[in-house]
Structure formats: structure tokens, C-alpha cells
């Protein structure tokens, strides 16, 4: 059929990598579609490294990209005379999914006018959820895949940025630790790292006895005594030191 002649390659401005995730399709939604369209969906998903499963879910589609789930209603046949069931379903599902979209095929002006009028009649709030009007079925599905994929990439980038921030915080904390501990006369970076691994923070080192330091590190007796006295005795660490 001419309606399904598109190939399965993604839009030029989308970037798909291997193992993008899983697409869950509602079993009853599948039964209402032409087999050619289901074939298109299957081929498109396979080409873009999504696994397709048919399951009895509430939305028409749920895309799992990594640890992120994105749900969709996909209205492939807009009935101008029977719109209430669709909007009622939207109201129910939008409370269940934090990432939820509605794709609607509106091929002509009559369908678009009907949708706009119904949208406000049923009290929809812009962006809650986001509606995606499209001209044809393939365009609608391609947009759904792109939204799901982009959402997963965005979250992954957010996780990576968080890890980077945590790593930076740890490095800064370690630099501060080394600066404090190596300010103790006779203590170098090796000694500071040994104290960090065996004893812990500066506060923990300050509470540790000479004997604990000797037992758990390779510091000499003189160094262990210096660390213990320096961090415990203000008069000692505030007094001038002669090397």
C-alpha cells in the first residue's frame, strides 16, 4: 500500500545507537491496526535497535530507554463524532505517567478543527500532556520514537553530568584533605594517602591515637606522634616549627 511505502531509516535529525531500548505495544491497539502498519513499526524499530513486545498495557505504547519510561496514546483514526472516550482516557493516564504524550493522526482540516474545538471543550491544559498532531501514521510513530529516544539520551546525559559533578566534588575534597594533612611537618602525600585509607577523614585522624596510627599505617613512630600531637594540641600546631 502507498500509505506504508516509507523506509525504516530514522529522521535525518535523529541519532540512534545500538540497543536503544524496548517498545511495548498494547495488544488490543495492535488488533485495530492494518497489518502493513504493524509491519512498518516492527521494521522501523528493528532498524533503530528497539525490541518490540506486545503486552496488555494501559497506554498504546511504553518505550523503555535505559531507566526511563515514556508512555503514548496513539490515535490513528480521529472520529469527529466520538471524541469523549479518547479524552477520558487521556485524563486517566496522565496521572499515571510522568512522561506521557498523545499522538493523533489528523490528515485534513476537518479533523484538525474538530480536535482543536474538542481540546478546549474537554478542558485540556497545554503541555499536560503534550499532544502531537501529525498528517500520517508513519510520521506519528517516527515522532514517538524520536521523543522517547531523546528523553532517554537527555536523562543519560543528566546522569553523566551528575557523576562528573560528584567526581569533581570528590577530587576537590581530596585536594583539600591532602593540603591539610601534608601541612603537618614531615608528612608527605604517601603518608596522607595511607592515613586516608586506614583512618579516614581529617576529623577521624585527629581523634586517632599514636598507637592506632602505628597499627594501621606504615608511618614511623616519629610521624605517628607528630600527626597525633599536631591535630590534637592547638598550642603545638599554632606554634612556629623549626625544621
Secondary structure, 3 states (H helix, E strand, C coil): CHHHCCCCCCCCCCCCCCCCEEEEEEHHHHHCCCHHHHHHHHHHHHHCCEEEEEECCCCCEEEEECCEEEEEEEECCCCCCCCHHHHHHHHHHHCCCCCEEEEEECCCHHHHHHHHHHHHHCCCECCECEEEEECCHHHHHHHHHHHHHHHHHHHHHHHHHHHHHHHHHHHHHHHHHHHHHCCCCCCCHHHHHHHHHHCCCHHHHHHCCHHHHHHHCCCCHHHHHHHHHHHHCHHHHHCCCCC
